[in-house]
Amino acid sequence: MNEILLLLIAYLLGSVSTAVLVGRRFFGIDIREYGSGSAGATNVYRVMGPKWGAIVMIADMLKGVLAVQLAFLLPDYVDNEMAFQNLQTLLGLAAVVGHIFPIWADFRGGKGVATIFGMVLGISPLTAVGCITIFSLVLYLTRFVSLSSILAGISFPIFILVVFNVDNPLYRVFAITVALLVLLTHQKNIGRLLRGEEGKLPILKGRDRRKAQRKNSQ
């Protein structure tokens, strides 16, 4: 019974749609009616600017971090490492489901990448560092947030199954599920990437201009 209550709390926590709240409170808009239509940090960045995009991303990550910390409210699990990690995984997933299908925002949320990252950060920080390194490197090289998220998501099970060889069956299944979920929620982005229509994050433009100038001068 206590576990079910915590799962419900984790879901409700994930359902707090930061992007929707920021859009309505500070801009008088529904962010889901603008840009890509997603209630996520990337769309907020494009529509409302980098400051609000960063705020939403941090808030969405914190939802994942806080959700897994709810496991500490059940002391019986703390002394059993595998059972504790399993409970954390389920709580984190509940928050991710809440983010994607928020009850407070008509079940239309974001793609869950930031909340997943926060969840992983709370459970296995080293894996999270590896994933964010992949994300940052791909973003620096391409400026595609979607591609960065996809490759970071795919790298997650590689870290769990190969690099760290985690022996928890549920967590291994979770890692594979995350990769599949990221691919599923980025289907439209994948289509735009293949068609050459995906928008790039407006950073490092100076670098791109210099590359174009060097190419044109050759």
ChimeraX attribute file (.defattr): number of C-alpha atoms within 10 A of each C-alpha:
attribute: neighborCount
match mode: 1-to-1
recipient: residues
	/A:1	6
	/A:2	9
	/A:3	15
	/A:4	10
	/A:5	10
	/A:6	21
	/A:7	24
	/A:8	16
	/A:9	18
	/A:10	27
	/A:11	25
	/A:12	20
	/A:13	22
	/A:14	34
	/A:15	27
	/A:16	21
	/A:17	27
	/A:18	24
	/A:19	30
	/A:20	24
	/A:21	18
	/A:22	20
	/A:23	19
	/A:24	13
	/A:25	11
	/A:26	10
	/A:27	11
	/A:28	11
	/A:29	14
	/A:30	16
	/A:31	23
	/A:32	19
	/A:33	10
	/A:34	14
	/A:35	14
	/A:36	17
	/A:37	15
	/A:38	20
	/A:39	29
	/A:40	27
	/A:41	27
	/A:42	25
	/A:43	20
	/A:44	30
	/A:45	21
	/A:46	18
	/A:47	16
	/A:48	18
	/A:49	12
	/A:50	15
	/A:51	10
	/A:52	20
	/A:53	21
	/A:54	15
	/A:55	17
	/A:56	25
	/A:57	21
	/A:58	16
	/A:59	20
	/A:60	31
	/A:61	23
	/A:62	21
	/A:63	30
	/A:64	33
	/A:65	24
	/A:66	19
	/A:67	30
	/A:68	30
	/A:69	17
	/A:70	18
	/A:71	24
	/A:72	13
	/A:73	12
	/A:74	13
	/A:75	10
	/A:76	11
	/A:77	17
	/A:78	15
	/A:79	9
	/A:80	11
	/A:81	11
	/A:82	16
	/A:83	15
	/A:84	19
	/A:85	20
	/A:86	21
	/A:87	24
	/A:88	27
	/A:89	23
	/A:90	21
	/A:91	30
	/A:92	33
	/A:93	25
	/A:94	24
	/A:95	34
	/A:96	31
	/A:97	23
	/A:98	30
	/A:99	35
	/A:100	24
	/A:101	21
	/A:102	22
	/A:103	17
	/A:104	16
	/A:105	17
	/A:106	9
	/A:107	15
	/A:108	20
	/A:109	27
	/A:110	29
	/A:111	22
	/A:112	28
	/A:113	27
	/A:114	25
	/A:115	30
	/A:116	27
	/A:117	28
	/A:118	28
	/A:119	29
	/A:120	25
	/A:121	21
	/A:122	21
	/A:123	21
	/A:124	13
	/A:125	14
	/A:126	13
	/A:127	21
	/A:128	21
	/A:129	14
	/A:130	14
	/A:131	26
	/A:132	20
	/A:133	14
	/A:134	20
	/A:135	22
	/A:136	16
	/A:137	14
	/A:138	20
	/A:139	19
	/A:140	15
	/A:141	11
	/A:142	15
	/A:143	19
	/A:144	19
	/A:145	19
	/A:146	27
	/A:147	19
	/A:148	23
	/A:149	24
	/A:150	23
	/A:151	17
	/A:152	26
	/A:153	27
	/A:154	22
	/A:155	20
	/A:156	27
	/A:157	25
	/A:158	19
	/A:159	18
	/A:160	21
	/A:161	18
	/A:162	10
	/A:163	11
	/A:164	12
	/A:165	12
	/A:166	13
	/A:167	11
	/A:168	16
	/A:169	12
	/A:170	15
	/A:171	20
	/A:172	18
	/A:173	13
	/A:174	19
	/A:175	23
	/A:176	18
	/A:177	16
	/A:178	20
	/A:179	20
	/A:180	15
	/A:181	17
	/A:182	21
	/A:183	19
	/A:184	13
	/A:185	16
	/A:186	17
	/A:187	12
	/A:188	14
	/A:189	20
	/A:190	18
	/A:191	12
	/A:192	14
	/A:193	15
	/A:194	10
	/A:195	9
	/A:196	9
	/A:197	11
	/A:198	17
	/A:199	15
	/A:200	14
	/A:201	17
	/A:202	11
	/A:203	11
	/A:204	12
	/A:205	12
	/A:206	9
	/A:207	10
	/A:208	13
	/A:209	11
	/A:210	11
	/A:211	12
	/A:212	11
	/A:213	11
	/A:214	10
	/A:215	9
	/A:216	8
	/A:217	7
	/A:218	5
